[in-house]
Amino acid sequence: LSWLNPLQSLLSSMKHACEILTSEPEGGAAPIPFETFSFLYLYLASIDGEIPEDETEAFLHKIKEEADKESGMVLIRHF
């Protein structure tokens, strides 16, 4: 995935994480709790180091708003 920009690469990693961590059947929305998503996203973004903190915070705020509509669960379509 080296041809992707840092954000696209991070989002691809998060998609895979959701698919691995969800309890839903394969091929579904792959929901995971916002707290889990947020922890992983912040961790991976800090390792990457190329995504500005304000962008990370703004993204997580947007995701939190979407997750709140889904009983606190983040779905792949949210990002």
Buried (B, 14 or more C-beta within 10 A) or exposed (E): EEEEEBBEBBBEBBEEBBBEBBEBEEEEBBBBBBEBBBEBBBEBBEEBEEBEEEEBEEBBEEBBEBBEEBEEBBBBEBB
